[in-house]
Amino acid sequence: HDYVSRLVAELIRLRERMEGLASVSSEFGVTMRNPEDDAIEHFGYVDGASQPIFFDADLPKTPQKHWNPAAGPDLVLLRDPHATSDAECGTYVVFRKLEQNVKGFKEEEEAVAERLKWHGEEEELVGAMIVGRFENAAPVVMTKKETYSGDKNDFVYALDPDGSRCPLFAHVRKANPRREDAERASRIARRGITYGDPTPPGDDESTWPERGVGLLFHCCQADLARQFEAIHGRVNDLDFPARRTGQDPLIGQTSKLGISMPAAWDEKDRKPCSFGEFVRMCGGEYFFAPSIAVLKRL
């Protein structure tokens, strides 16, 4: 829950219900926010900027030109094969604890900016090209500046086929390629909350943590292989979405990666750089969450 007081009250209630049945441990996540009150993660980027939308009332009032975020319930819900109604269903849940090295990430950003001779506002482009979005979620495929007034979820990568604006290895480009094929069906309903010191990263390098902070990641889907594992495979695939693309430098699970950054936004020339090893998976698990109707039938 966004509010700690509500979270604590619910936790106490659950512990009382479980008393005598199980030993319960917990770890608190605390929502971090930027000055615009958007939820962010420890590197400073708005988290969860693009989600599947399941209800008509939540869709944008004006239809988007490039991307339709609508999704049906079969993206996350799997009907019980013995069900007597559609309410008897469930979803597969993935949990992962991801530790973030903020100091390493920020220092590498500065090093890459120096390598590319990007200064001033251009320095923000380094992180934007690694993530695929600026810190305020403005899509780098649509703009080279954070001050973007357009719809931050209305874009596709067909606008930038060779990755001169948003590199092919960028995190959000690999995770959600935004193509109208099987990759659209691999989307997940994703939620994350930060753990550790909830102080947003500022300009004071001495306050940047190296350990003990990160993201508690959850996602729901109807099919683990088709959805979460397909996404996980893409971010670690050296040849996705094109040959010799390289791994996702944000969450790719290997050693520091060699990447080819555009020499400037929307330019075809590339310069070799290195980036990576700043997100460490500390553990996780797969779960199945049945609906209340299934539990009642049992």
C-alpha positions as CSV (number, residue, x, y, z in Angstrom):
1,H,0.0,0.0,0.0
2,D,1.2,3.6,-0.7
3,Y,0.5,4.6,2.9
4,V,2.6,2.9,5.7
5,S,-0.2,3.4,8.3
6,R,-2.6,1.4,6.2
7,L,0.0,-1.2,5.4
8,V,0.9,-1.8,9.1
9,A,-2.8,-2.1,10.1
10,E,-3.3,-4.7,7.4
11,L,-0.1,-6.6,8.4
12,I,-1.2,-6.7,12.0
13,R,-4.6,-8.1,11.0
14,L,-3.0,-10.8,8.8
15,R,-0.6,-11.8,11.6
16,E,-3.4,-12.2,14.0
17,R,-5.3,-14.4,11.6
18,M,-2.2,-16.6,11.1
19,E,-1.3,-16.9,14.8
20,G,-0.9,-20.5,15.7
21,L,-0.8,-21.6,12.0
22,A,2.4,-20.1,10.7
23,S,5.4,-17.9,11.5
24,V,5.2,-14.7,9.4
25,S,8.1,-12.5,8.4
26,S,7.8,-9.3,6.4
27,E,9.9,-6.7,4.5
28,F,8.6,-3.2,4.0
29,G,8.6,-1.4,0.8
30,V,8.2,2.4,0.9
31,T,7.0,4.4,-2.1
32,M,9.6,6.9,-3.2
33,R,8.3,10.0,-5.0
34,N,9.8,12.8,-7.2
35,P,8.8,16.5,-6.8
36,E,5.8,15.8,-9.2
37,D,4.6,13.1,-6.8
38,D,5.3,10.3,-9.3
39,A,6.5,7.0,-7.9
40,I,10.1,6.4,-8.7
41,E,12.8,3.8,-8.2
42,H,16.2,4.3,-6.6
43,F,18.0,5.4,-9.8
44,G,15.4,8.2,-10.0
45,Y,13.2,7.0,-12.9
46,V,9.4,7.0,-12.8
47,D,8.4,3.4,-12.3
48,G,5.5,1.6,-14.0
49,A,5.0,4.3,-16.7
50,S,3.4,1.8,-19.1
51,Q,0.9,-0.8,-18.0
52,P,-1.7,-2.9,-19.7
53,I,-5.1,-1.3,-19.1
54,F,-8.0,-3.7,-18.4
55,F,-11.0,-1.3,-17.9
56,D,-12.5,1.0,-20.5
57,A,-12.9,3.8,-17.9
58,D,-9.1,3.8,-17.4
59,L,-8.2,4.2,-21.1
60,P,-7.0,7.6,-22.4
61,K,-9.9,9.9,-23.1
62,T,-8.3,10.6,-26.5
63,P,-7.3,7.5,-28.5
64,Q,-3.6,7.2,-28.8
65,K,-2.1,7.6,-32.3
66,H,0.7,5.0,-32.1
67,W,0.0,2.6,-29.2
68,N,-3.1,1.0,-27.8
69,P,-2.5,0.0,-24.1
70,A,-5.8,-2.0,-23.8
71,A,-5.7,-5.6,-22.6
72,G,-8.2,-8.3,-22.0
73,P,-8.5,-10.3,-18.8
74,D,-6.8,-13.4,-20.4
75,L,-3.5,-11.5,-20.2
76,V,-3.4,-12.2,-16.5
77,L,-6.2,-14.6,-15.6
78,L,-6.3,-18.4,-16.3
79,R,-9.6,-20.1,-16.0
80,D,-9.8,-23.1,-13.7
81,P,-10.2,-26.2,-16.0
82,H,-12.9,-27.5,-13.5
83,A,-14.6,-24.1,-13.2
84,T,-18.3,-23.7,-13.1
85,S,-18.0,-19.9,-13.7
86,D,-15.5,-17.4,-15.1
87,A,-14.9,-16.2,-11.5
88,E,-13.1,-19.5,-10.8
89,C,-9.7,-18.5,-12.1
90,G,-6.2,-17.5,-11.0
91,T,-3.0,-15.8,-12.0
92,Y,0.7,-16.7,-11.9
93,V,2.7,-14.3,-9.7
94,V,6.4,-13.6,-10.0
95,F,8.3,-12.0,-7.1
96,R,11.9,-10.8,-7.3
97,K,14.0,-8.8,-5.0
98,L,16.4,-6.6,-7.0
99,E,19.2,-4.7,-5.3
100,Q,20.4,-1.5,-7.0
101,N,23.9,0.1,-6.9
102,V,22.9,3.7,-7.2
103,K,26.5,5.0,-6.8
104,G,27.8,2.8,-9.5
105,F,24.9,3.6,-11.9
106,K,25.3,7.4,-11.5
107,E,29.1,7.3,-11.8
108,E,28.9,5.2,-14.9
109,E,26.4,7.6,-16.4
110,E,28.9,10.4,-15.9
111,A,31.7,8.4,-17.4
112,V,29.7,7.6,-20.5
113,A,28.7,11.2,-20.9
114,E,32.4,12.2,-20.7
115,R,33.3,9.5,-23.2
116,L,30.6,10.9,-25.6
117,K,31.5,14.5,-24.8
118,W,27.9,15.2,-23.8
119,H,27.5,18.1,-21.4
120,G,24.7,20.0,-19.7
121,E,21.2,18.7,-20.7
122,E,22.9,16.1,-22.9
123,E,24.1,14.3,-19.9
124,E,20.6,13.2,-19.1
125,L,20.5,11.4,-22.5
126,V,22.9,8.7,-21.2
127,G,20.4,7.3,-18.6
128,A,17.5,7.9,-21.0
129,M,19.2,5.7,-23.7
130,I,20.0,3.0,-21.2
131,V,16.5,2.9,-19.8
132,G,14.6,4.1,-22.9
133,R,12.9,6.9,-21.0
134,F,14.1,10.1,-19.2
135,E,13.7,10.2,-15.4
136,N,10.2,11.7,-15.8
137,A,9.2,8.9,-18.2
138,A,9.5,11.0,-21.4
139,P,10.2,8.4,-24.1
140,V,13.7,9.0,-25.7
141,V,12.4,7.6,-29.0
142,M,10.2,10.7,-29.2
143,T,12.4,13.5,-27.7
144,K,16.0,14.3,-26.9
145,K,14.9,16.5,-23.9
146,E,13.1,15.7,-20.7
147,T,10.8,18.6,-21.3
148,Y,8.3,16.6,-23.4
149,S,4.7,17.6,-23.6
150,G,3.3,14.7,-25.5
151,D,1.6,11.6,-24.2
152,K,4.4,9.6,-22.5
153,N,2.9,6.3,-23.4
154,D,2.0,7.0,-27.1
155,F,4.9,5.7,-29.1
156,V,6.3,2.7,-31.0
157,Y,9.8,1.8,-31.9
158,A,9.0,1.5,-35.6
159,L,9.6,5.3,-35.5
160,D,13.3,4.6,-34.8
161,P,14.1,1.3,-36.6
162,D,17.9,1.5,-36.3
163,G,18.0,2.7,-32.7
164,S,19.5,6.1,-33.3
165,R,17.2,7.7,-30.8
166,C,16.3,4.8,-28.5
167,P,19.1,2.1,-28.7
168,L,18.0,-1.4,-29.5
169,F,19.5,-2.5,-26.2
170,A,17.4,0.0,-24.1
171,H,15.6,-1.6,-21.2
172,V,12.0,-0.7,-22.1
173,R,12.6,-1.5,-25.8
174,K,13.7,-5.0,-25.0
175,A,11.1,-5.6,-22.3
176,N,8.2,-4.3,-24.4
177,P,9.0,-4.0,-28.1
178,R,5.5,-2.6,-28.8
179,R,5.0,-4.7,-31.9
180,E,1.6,-6.1,-32.9
181,D,2.5,-9.8,-32.7
182,A,3.3,-12.4,-30.0
183,E,5.3,-9.8,-28.1
184,R,2.1,-7.8,-27.4
185,A,0.7,-11.0,-25.8
186,S,3.8,-11.3,-23.6
187,R,3.0,-8.1,-21.6
188,I,2.6,-8.4,-17.9
189,A,0.7,-6.6,-15.2
190,R,3.7,-5.3,-13.3
191,R,4.0,-3.6,-9.9
192,G,7.1,-2.6,-7.9
193,I,7.9,-0.9,-4.7
194,T,11.2,0.3,-3.4
195,Y,12.9,-1.0,-0.2
196,G,15.6,0.5,1.9
197,D,16.3,4.2,2.5
198,P,13.5,6.0,0.6
199,T,15.5,9.2,0.0
200,P,15.4,10.0,-3.8
201,P,18.9,10.3,-5.4
202,G,20.1,13.9,-5.4
203,D,23.3,15.6,-6.6
204,D,25.3,14.8,-3.5
205,E,27.4,11.8,-4.5
206,S,28.2,11.0,-0.8
207,T,24.5,10.0,-0.3
208,W,24.3,7.5,-3.2
209,P,24.0,4.0,-1.8
210,E,25.8,1.0,-3.2
211,R,23.9,-1.8,-1.2
212,G,20.8,-2.2,0.8
213,V,18.3,-0.5,-1.5
214,G,16.3,-1.7,-4.5
215,L,13.0,-2.9,-5.8
216,L,10.5,-5.5,-4.7
217,F,9.2,-6.6,-8.1
218,H,5.8,-8.4,-8.6
219,C,4.0,-9.2,-11.8
220,C,0.9,-11.2,-12.8
221,Q,0.3,-13.2,-15.9
222,A,-1.7,-16.1,-17.3
223,D,1.3,-18.0,-18.7
224,L,4.8,-17.8,-17.2
225,A,6.6,-19.1,-20.2
226,R,4.8,-16.9,-22.7
227,Q,5.0,-13.8,-20.6
228,F,7.6,-13.3,-17.8
229,E,10.1,-15.8,-19.0
230,A,9.8,-14.5,-22.6
231,I,10.6,-11.0,-21.4
232,H,13.5,-12.3,-19.3
233,G,14.8,-14.1,-22.3
234,R,14.6,-11.0,-24.5
235,V,16.5,-8.7,-22.0
236,N,19.4,-11.3,-21.9
237,D,19.4,-12.1,-25.6
238,L,22.4,-10.7,-27.3
239,D,20.6,-10.8,-30.7
240,F,17.2,-9.3,-29.8
241,P,15.7,-7.3,-31.5
242,A,18.5,-7.5,-34.0
243,R,21.8,-9.4,-34.4
244,R,24.6,-8.2,-32.1
245,T,22.3,-5.8,-30.2
246,G,23.7,-6.9,-26.8
247,Q,22.0,-7.5,-23.5
248,D,19.9,-5.0,-21.6
249,P,22.5,-3.0,-19.7
250,L,20.1,-2.1,-16.9
251,I,19.0,-5.6,-15.8
252,G,21.0,-8.0,-18.0
253,Q,22.5,-10.7,-15.7
254,T,26.1,-10.8,-16.9
255,S,29.2,-8.8,-16.3
256,K,29.6,-5.2,-17.4
257,L,28.5,-5.0,-21.0
258,G,30.1,-3.4,-24.0
259,I,27.5,-1.2,-25.8
260,S,27.5,1.0,-28.8
261,M,25.8,4.4,-28.0
262,P,24.7,6.8,-30.7
263,A,27.2,9.6,-31.0
264,A,24.3,12.0,-30.7
265,W,20.5,11.7,-30.6
266,D,19.1,10.6,-33.9
267,E,22.6,10.0,-35.5
268,K,23.6,6.7,-37.0
269,D,27.3,6.9,-35.9
270,R,28.1,4.8,-32.8
271,K,30.7,5.0,-30.0
272,P,31.7,2.0,-27.9
273,C,31.1,2.3,-24.2
274,S,30.5,0.0,-21.2
275,F,27.6,-0.2,-18.8
276,G,26.1,-2.7,-16.4
277,E,26.2,-4.7,-13.2
278,F,24.1,-2.2,-11.2
279,V,21.1,-4.4,-10.6
280,R,21.6,-7.6,-8.6
281,M,18.9,-10.2,-8.2
282,C,18.8,-11.3,-4.5
283,G,16.1,-13.9,-4.9
284,G,12.6,-14.6,-5.9
285,E,9.9,-17.2,-6.5
286,Y,6.9,-18.2,-8.7
287,F,3.5,-18.4,-7.1
288,F,-0.1,-19.2,-8.2
289,A,-2.8,-17.0,-6.8
290,P,-6.3,-18.6,-7.1
291,S,-9.4,-16.4,-7.0
292,I,-11.6,-16.3,-3.9
293,A,-14.2,-18.3,-5.9
294,V,-11.7,-21.1,-6.3
295,L,-10.8,-21.1,-2.7
296,K,-14.5,-21.2,-1.7
297,R,-15.1,-24.2,-3.9
298,L,-12.2,-26.0,-2.3
